[in-house]
Amino acid sequence: MTSLDYAWDEPVLPPFIMVTVKGAGSSEIICSMNDLQDSKQLYYENFIYIAAAYTFSGLQEPSVRPVASNKDAAYAELVLDVSPKTQRVVLKKKEPGKRSQLWRMMGTGMLCHEGSSVPHNPHKPSPRSVDSCMILDIAGLAAVTDNRYEPLMLRKP
């Protein structure tokens, strides 16, 4: 634990500090600097996009085959998206905040699809369990063994 001496900007006001996490589900707490408690916690979701890296930078590793000959694909910013009607996992242009493109890494190492989960209050701890989400998986029953490719899909864990 580290500490840092601090002189209050307004010494005549009560010693409270507001801590905020900004984002789609912003959360804030007010703490008394005279009575720091471990019971006060901020809760927030840390969603991720699963991106096709080549489509963001236009840079390519020498050993990787181009995804398309079209130069526009190099800057298309493609991420995994899930079609709500078919539940198919496809590459689509990134749309910030679009729930069908957001994923969470579970403590078990599985990728949970946010768009398939019921939204919840970000100010409270997540009651979600592994069983209440859809995870990213391959459509086939086994890993690729005969140089075929399997499409991605959502499944129950």
Secondary structure, 3 states (H helix, E strand, C coil): CCCCCCCCCCCCCCCEEEEEECCCCCEEEEEECCCCCCCCCCCCCCCECCECCHHHHCCCCCCCCCCCCCHHHHHCCEEEEECCCCCEEEEEECCCCCHHHCEEECCCCCEEEHHHCCCCCCCCCCCCCHHHCCEEEECCCCCCCCCCCCCEEEECC
